[in-house]
Amino acid sequence: MTWVFWLAVAVVIAAVAAVTGIKPAGTRPVARTSLMAAARIVLIVFVVIVIALFLSRRAREGPPHGLLRSVPEISAGRAAAVMVVARPSDF
Protein backbone atom coordinates (compact mmCIF):
# COMPACT_ATOMS: atom_id res chain seq x y z
CA MET A 1 0.00 0.00 0.00
CA THR A 2 1.33 3.36 -1.01
CA TRP A 3 1.45 6.61 0.90
CA VAL A 4 -1.48 7.87 -1.18
CA PHE A 5 -3.66 5.06 0.21
CA TRP A 6 -2.71 5.92 3.80
CA LEU A 7 -3.34 9.60 3.10
CA ALA A 8 -6.79 8.76 1.76
CA VAL A 9 -7.53 6.67 4.86
CA ALA A 10 -6.49 9.57 7.11
CA VAL A 11 -8.68 11.99 5.14
CA VAL A 12 -11.70 9.69 5.41
CA ILE A 13 -11.19 9.24 9.16
CA ALA A 14 -10.81 13.00 9.64
CA ALA A 15 -13.94 13.70 7.57
CA VAL A 16 -15.99 11.18 9.55
CA ALA A 17 -14.73 12.66 12.82
CA ALA A 18 -15.55 16.17 11.62
CA VAL A 19 -19.05 15.33 10.48
CA THR A 20 -20.01 13.20 13.48
CA GLY A 21 -18.35 15.40 16.12
CA ILE A 22 -16.25 12.61 17.69
CA LYS A 23 -13.68 13.97 20.14
CA PRO A 24 -11.07 12.53 22.49
CA ALA A 25 -11.87 12.44 26.21
CA GLY A 26 -10.95 15.57 28.12
CA THR A 27 -11.04 18.00 25.20
CA ARG A 28 -13.26 21.02 24.66
CA PRO A 29 -16.61 20.38 22.94
CA VAL A 30 -16.72 21.96 19.52
CA ALA A 31 -19.32 19.74 17.82
CA ARG A 32 -22.21 22.19 18.27
CA THR A 33 -20.38 25.45 17.61
CA SER A 34 -20.97 27.70 14.62
CA LEU A 35 -17.39 27.18 13.46
CA MET A 36 -17.95 23.40 13.24
CA ALA A 37 -21.20 23.99 11.38
CA ALA A 38 -19.34 26.15 8.86
CA ALA A 39 -16.65 23.48 8.53
CA ARG A 40 -19.29 20.84 7.82
CA ILE A 41 -20.86 23.04 5.15
CA VAL A 42 -17.46 23.62 3.53
CA LEU A 43 -16.79 19.87 3.62
CA ILE A 44 -20.11 19.11 1.94
CA VAL A 45 -19.53 21.79 -0.72
CA PHE A 46 -16.04 20.38 -1.36
CA VAL A 47 -17.40 16.85 -1.80
CA VAL A 48 -20.11 18.09 -4.18
CA ILE A 49 -17.51 19.97 -6.26
CA VAL A 50 -15.22 16.92 -6.45
CA ILE A 51 -18.10 14.68 -7.53
CA ALA A 52 -19.24 17.24 -10.13
CA LEU A 53 -15.70 17.50 -11.54
CA PHE A 54 -15.43 13.71 -11.71
CA LEU A 55 -18.78 13.36 -13.49
CA SER A 56 -18.05 16.20 -15.93
CA ARG A 57 -14.67 14.69 -16.81
CA ARG A 58 -16.23 11.28 -17.33
CA ALA A 59 -19.00 12.79 -19.48
CA ARG A 60 -16.42 14.60 -21.60
CA GLU A 61 -14.27 11.50 -22.11
CA GLY A 62 -17.18 9.10 -22.52
CA PRO A 63 -17.46 5.61 -21.10
CA PRO A 64 -14.27 3.61 -20.62
CA HIS A 65 -13.49 1.94 -23.96
CA GLY A 66 -10.25 0.05 -23.54
CA LEU A 67 -11.43 -2.64 -21.17
CA LEU A 68 -9.12 -5.53 -21.76
CA ARG A 69 -9.86 -9.16 -21.17
CA SER A 70 -7.42 -12.00 -21.34
CA VAL A 71 -8.72 -14.87 -23.45
CA PRO A 72 -6.75 -18.10 -23.58
CA GLU A 73 -6.28 -19.35 -27.11
CA ILE A 74 -4.74 -22.61 -28.26
CA SER A 75 -2.16 -21.87 -30.93
CA ALA A 76 0.23 -24.47 -32.36
CA GLY A 77 -0.34 -26.84 -29.45
CA ARG A 78 0.43 -24.39 -26.63
CA ALA A 79 -1.67 -21.83 -24.79
CA ALA A 80 -1.22 -18.18 -25.64
CA ALA A 81 -2.93 -15.20 -24.04
CA VAL A 82 -4.62 -12.85 -26.47
CA MET A 83 -5.83 -9.44 -25.34
CA VAL A 84 -9.35 -8.68 -26.56
CA VAL A 85 -10.94 -5.27 -26.31
CA ALA A 86 -14.43 -5.45 -24.86
CA ARG A 87 -17.10 -3.74 -26.91
CA PRO A 88 -19.89 -1.71 -25.28
CA SER A 89 -22.36 -4.36 -26.48
CA ASP A 90 -20.58 -6.93 -24.26
CA PHE A 91 -22.00 -5.33 -21.12
LUMFI-522599 format. One line per field, with one value per residue (C-alpha): residue number from 1; residue in three letters; x, y negated, z negated. Coordinates in nm, 2 decimals. Each point is the difference from the previous one (the first is absolute). Layout:
num c(NUM;...)
residu c(Ala;...)
u c(X;...)
v c(Y;...)
w c(Z;...)
REM end
This chain:
num c(1;2;3;4;5;6;7;8;9;10;11;12;13;14;15;16;17;18;19;20;21;22;23;24;25;26;27;28;29;30;31;32;33;34;35;36;37;38;39;40;41;42;43;44;45;46;47;48;49;50;51;52;53;54;55;56;57;58;59;60;61;62;63;64;65;66;67;68;69;70;71;72;73;74;75;76;77;78;79;80;81;82;83;84;85;86;87;88;89;90;91)
residu c(Met;Thr;Trp;Val;Phe;Trp;Leu;Ala;Val;Ala;Val;Val;Ile;Ala;Ala;Val;Ala;Ala;Val;Thr;Gly;Ile;Lys;Pro;Ala;Gly;Thr;Arg;Pro;Val;Ala;Arg;Thr;Ser;Leu;Met;Ala;Ala;Ala;Arg;Ile;Val;Leu;Ile;Val;Phe;Val;Val;Ile;Val;Ile;Ala;Leu;Phe;Leu;Ser;Arg;Arg;Ala;Arg;Glu;Gly;Pro;Pro;His;Gly;Leu;Leu;Arg;Ser;Val;Pro;Glu;Ile;Ser;Ala;Gly;Arg;Ala;Ala;Ala;Val;Met;Val;Val;Ala;Arg;Pro;Ser;Asp;Phe)
u c(0.00;0.13;0.02;-0.30;-0.22;0.10;-0.06;-0.35;-0.07;0.10;-0.22;-0.30;0.05;0.04;-0.31;-0.21;0.13;-0.08;-0.35;-0.10;0.17;0.20;0.26;0.26;-0.08;0.09;0.00;-0.23;-0.33;-0.01;-0.26;-0.29;0.18;-0.06;0.36;-0.05;-0.33;0.19;0.26;-0.26;-0.16;0.34;0.07;-0.33;0.06;0.35;-0.14;-0.27;0.26;0.23;-0.29;-0.11;0.35;0.03;-0.34;0.07;0.34;-0.15;-0.28;0.26;0.21;-0.29;-0.03;0.32;0.08;0.32;-0.11;0.23;-0.08;0.25;-0.13;0.20;0.04;0.16;0.25;0.24;-0.05;0.07;-0.21;0.05;-0.17;-0.17;-0.12;-0.35;-0.16;-0.35;-0.27;-0.28;-0.25;0.18;-0.14)
v c(0.00;-0.34;-0.32;-0.13;0.28;-0.08;-0.37;0.08;0.21;-0.29;-0.24;0.23;0.05;-0.38;-0.07;0.25;-0.15;-0.35;0.09;0.21;-0.22;0.28;-0.14;0.15;0.01;-0.32;-0.24;-0.30;0.06;-0.16;0.23;-0.25;-0.33;-0.22;0.05;0.38;-0.06;-0.21;0.26;0.27;-0.22;-0.06;0.37;0.08;-0.27;0.14;0.35;-0.12;-0.19;0.31;0.22;-0.25;-0.03;0.38;0.03;-0.28;0.15;0.34;-0.15;-0.18;0.31;0.24;0.35;0.20;0.17;0.18;0.27;0.29;0.37;0.28;0.29;0.32;0.13;0.32;-0.07;0.26;0.23;-0.24;-0.26;-0.36;-0.30;-0.24;-0.34;-0.07;-0.34;0.01;-0.17;-0.20;0.27;0.25;-0.16)
w c(0.00;0.10;-0.19;0.21;-0.14;-0.36;0.07;0.13;-0.31;-0.22;0.20;-0.03;-0.38;-0.04;0.20;-0.20;-0.32;0.12;0.11;-0.30;-0.26;-0.16;-0.24;-0.24;-0.37;-0.19;0.29;0.05;0.18;0.34;0.17;-0.05;0.07;0.30;0.11;0.03;0.18;0.25;0.04;0.07;0.27;0.16;-0.01;0.17;0.26;0.07;0.04;0.24;0.21;0.02;0.10;0.26;0.14;0.02;0.18;0.24;0.09;0.05;0.22;0.21;0.05;0.04;-0.14;-0.05;0.34;-0.05;-0.23;0.06;-0.06;0.01;0.21;0.02;0.35;0.12;0.26;0.15;-0.30;-0.28;-0.18;0.08;-0.16;0.25;-0.12;0.13;-0.03;-0.14;0.20;-0.16;0.12;-0.22;-0.32)
REM end
